Amino acid sequence: MAGNLNTCTSSYLGGSGSDEGNAIEIQSTKNIVIAGKLSSTPTTSNNYNFLSGTTGAILITDSTGRELLSVTKLGSVVDDMDIDRVDDTIYAVGDFGLVALSLDGSSVLWSKTNFANSNDGGGAVYSNGRRVAVGLDGTIVAVFNKQAYIYDKNGNQIGTTIALDTKSYLGGDMTRYVEDIAIDSQNKQIIVAGWSQVNGTFQSATLPFISYDLATFGSLKWQNYAWWGSASIDSSSTADTRSKRVSLGRDNKIYFTGKSDGGNNIF
């Protein structure tokens, strides 16, 4: 498969400092949106700075990736980013909190900065613990340190904050981690990619589906993996596993990435 993919554009981003490419999306216009932490960014005629932007950056290029259309600075890092599938609004999370940007990155539509302090990161291994996802109807879910916040597209919170660090959601009797989040707005549920240290010798991936319908808000609708040590031993599936990423594709299918430490695992 890889041999059949032709490279049409190749370049580098950042500078001599620490750089991170944390998210990439494609708008309906086919413009490419890139988010991360960049120690240096090029200057364009469309440079914007919000929420005390320094090295956190969102870059928008044309569909070829060869023309830089805009640079938007946000805090010191953009940890994750997603776009609205209907109107191309950009949603980003980082040490600045959660922000909704116009499709060209030129203006802040709304922001939630009550998360923006040093305690908001954490609770994850494969990121800073800050993630965001947008549903097909424009509903947004953001995760900060194992807490899920759900908003409508105007920035109004739906329900209450969901504390994800519980045994019912993530299993395990020891440390639990939340690595990623997805949102299924058709069924009013969020999907969490997590894992737990079940006991002193076993780690297990988990994938809980949690309702945000106000009638059943916070209830566990379905769960996959989250095996207990005894069950894994009984089935000879004793290799440690972790969830890493989850996404709901534009085809409405769930895409999941996990990690295992051996072939005899729960996957």
C-alpha positions in Angstrom: 0.0 0.0 0.0 2.7 2.5 1.0 4.5 1.9 -2.3 1.5 3.2 -4.2 1.3 6.5 -2.4 3.0 9.4 -4.2 4.5 12.3 -2.3 3.1 15.5 -3.7 4.4 17.9 -1.0 7.2 17.6 1.6 8.5 20.2 4.0 9.3 20.8 7.6 7.7 22.9 10.4 9.2 24.6 13.4 12.7 25.7 14.3 15.7 24.8 16.4 13.7 24.3 19.6 11.2 21.7 20.7 8.4 21.1 18.1 5.3 19.0 18.1 2.8 18.1 15.4 -0.2 17.1 17.4 -3.2 17.2 15.0 -4.1 17.6 11.3 -7.5 17.9 9.6 -8.9 18.8 6.2 -11.7 21.3 5.7 -14.5 21.1 3.2 -12.6 23.6 1.1 -9.7 21.0 1.1 -7.5 23.4 3.1 -5.2 21.6 5.5 -5.3 22.6 9.2 -2.2 21.7 11.3 -1.9 22.1 15.1 0.9 21.7 17.6 3.8 23.4 19.2 6.3 25.2 17.0 9.4 27.0 18.2 9.4 29.1 15.0 6.6 29.9 12.5 6.8 31.6 9.2 5.3 35.1 8.8 2.4 35.5 6.5 0.0 38.3 5.7 -2.5 36.5 8.0 -0.9 36.2 11.4 -3.1 36.1 14.5 -2.5 35.8 18.2 -5.0 34.9 20.9 -5.0 33.7 24.5 -1.4 34.7 25.1 -0.1 32.8 22.1 3.7 31.9 22.0 4.6 28.5 20.6 1.2 27.0 20.4 0.1 27.3 16.7 -2.5 26.4 14.1 -1.4 26.6 10.5 -3.7 26.6 7.5 -2.4 25.8 4.1 -4.1 25.3 0.7 -5.1 21.9 -0.6 -1.6 21.3 -2.0 0.2 22.1 1.3 2.4 24.5 -0.6 0.8 27.8 0.2 0.5 28.9 3.8 -2.7 30.8 4.3 -2.6 31.7 8.0 -0.9 31.2 11.3 -2.8 31.5 14.6 -0.9 31.4 17.9 -2.6 30.0 21.0 -0.9 29.5 24.3 2.4 27.6 24.4 1.0 24.3 22.9 -2.0 23.1 21.0 -2.5 19.5 22.2 -5.4 18.6 19.9 -7.7 20.0 17.3 -10.8 19.0 15.4 -13.1 20.8 12.9 -16.9 21.0 12.4 -17.8 18.8 9.4 -20.6 21.3 8.4 -19.1 24.8 8.7 -15.4 24.1 9.2 -15.2 25.9 12.6 -11.9 24.9 14.3 -11.8 23.7 17.9 -8.6 23.4 19.7 -7.4 22.5 23.2 -4.1 23.3 25.0 -2.7 25.0 28.0 -5.0 28.0 27.1 -8.1 25.9 27.6 -10.7 25.2 24.8 -11.3 27.6 21.9 -13.6 27.8 18.9 -12.0 29.6 15.9 -13.4 30.9 12.6 -12.7 28.6 9.7 -9.7 30.8 8.6 -8.3 31.1 12.2 -8.8 34.9 12.2 -11.2 35.2 15.1 -12.2 33.6 18.4 -15.9 32.6 18.3 -15.8 31.6 22.0 -13.4 30.1 24.5 -13.4 28.4 27.8 -10.3 29.4 29.8 -11.3 28.1 33.2 -9.1 25.0 32.4 -6.0 27.0 31.6 -3.6 26.2 34.5 -0.8 23.8 35.0 -3.0 21.2 36.7 -5.1 20.6 33.6 -2.6 18.3 31.9 -2.0 14.8 33.1 -4.0 11.6 33.3 -2.5 10.3 30.0 0.8 8.8 28.7 0.5 9.6 25.0 -0.4 13.3 25.2 -0.7 16.1 27.8 -4.2 14.8 28.8 -6.0 17.4 26.8 -8.2 16.2 23.9 -11.1 17.5 21.8 -13.6 16.0 19.3 -16.6 17.4 17.4 -19.8 15.5 16.5 -21.7 15.6 13.2 -24.2 18.0 14.7 -21.5 20.4 16.1 -21.5 19.1 19.7 -18.1 19.3 21.2 -16.4 17.2 23.9 -13.2 18.2 25.5 -11.1 16.3 28.0 -8.8 17.9 30.6 -7.1 15.6 33.1 -9.7 12.8 32.9 -12.6 15.2 33.1 -15.0 15.4 30.1 -16.9 18.6 29.3 -19.6 18.7 26.6 -20.7 21.8 24.8 -23.1 22.8 22.1 -21.7 24.7 19.1 -22.4 28.0 20.9 -20.3 27.1 23.9 -23.1 26.3 26.3 -22.2 23.3 28.5 -24.5 20.3 28.2 -25.2 18.5 31.5 -22.4 18.4 34.1 -18.7 17.5 34.0 -18.1 13.8 33.7 -15.4 12.4 35.9 -13.9 9.6 33.8 -11.4 8.3 36.4 -13.8 5.7 37.9 -13.7 1.9 38.0 -17.1 1.7 36.3 -15.7 3.5 33.2 -12.1 2.5 33.0 -11.9 -0.6 35.3 -8.9 -1.5 37.4 -8.0 -1.0 41.1 -5.0 1.1 40.5 -4.0 4.0 38.2 -6.3 4.8 35.2 -5.6 6.8 32.1 -7.6 8.7 29.5 -5.8 8.9 26.2 -8.4 10.1 23.7 -12.1 11.0 23.2 -14.6 10.7 20.3 -18.2 11.8 20.1 -21.2 10.1 18.5 -23.8 12.9 18.3 -26.4 10.7 16.6 -26.6 8.4 19.6 -25.6 11.1 22.2 -22.6 9.3 23.5 -18.9 9.9 24.0 -16.3 7.2 23.4 -13.3 7.1 25.6 -9.9 5.5 24.7 -8.5 4.6 28.1 -6.6 1.9 30.0 -5.9 1.0 33.6 -3.3 -0.7 35.8 -5.7 -3.5 36.8 -3.4 -4.9 39.5 0.4 -5.0 40.1 1.1 -7.2 37.1 -1.6 -6.5 34.4 -2.7 -3.5 32.3 -5.9 -3.5 30.2 -7.2 -1.3 27.5 -10.8 -0.1 27.8 -13.3 1.6 25.5 -16.4 2.8 27.3 -19.4 4.4 25.6 -20.9 7.0 27.9 -24.3 8.8 27.4 -24.7 12.5 27.4 -28.4 12.4 26.7 -29.9 14.4 29.6 -32.3 11.6 30.5 -29.4 9.1 31.0 -26.5 11.5 31.4 -23.2 9.9 32.5 -24.5 6.3 32.3 -22.3 3.6 30.8 -24.1 2.4 27.6 -21.5 -0.2 26.4 -17.9 -1.2 27.0 -15.2 -3.2 25.3 -12.0 -4.7 26.6 -11.4 -3.6 30.3 -10.5 -7.2 31.1 -9.7 -8.2 34.7 -6.5 -10.0 35.4 -8.3 -13.3 36.2 -10.3 -13.3 33.0 -7.2 -12.6 30.9 -5.3 -15.5 32.6 -8.3 -17.8 32.0 -8.1 -17.1 28.3 -4.3 -16.9 28.1 -4.5 -13.2 27.1 -2.0 -11.9 29.6 0.0 -9.4 27.5 -0.5 -5.8 28.7 -2.7 -3.6 26.5 -3.4 0.1 26.2 -5.9 2.2 24.2 -4.2 5.1 22.4 -6.5 6.8 20.0 -10.2 6.6 19.0 -12.1 8.6 16.3 -15.5 8.6 14.7 -14.9 8.8 10.9 -16.9 10.7 8.4 -18.3 7.4 7.4 -19.7 7.1 10.9 -17.4 4.2 11.7 -15.3 3.9 14.8 -11.5 3.8 14.3 -9.4 2.6 17.2 -5.7 2.3 17.9 -4.3 0.3 20.7 -1.0 -1.1 21.9 -0.1 -4.6 23.1 3.1 -6.0 24.7 2.7 -9.4 23.2 0.7 -11.6 20.8 -1.4 -13.2 23.6 -3.6 -10.2 24.2 -7.2 -9.2 24.6 -7.4 -7.7 21.1 
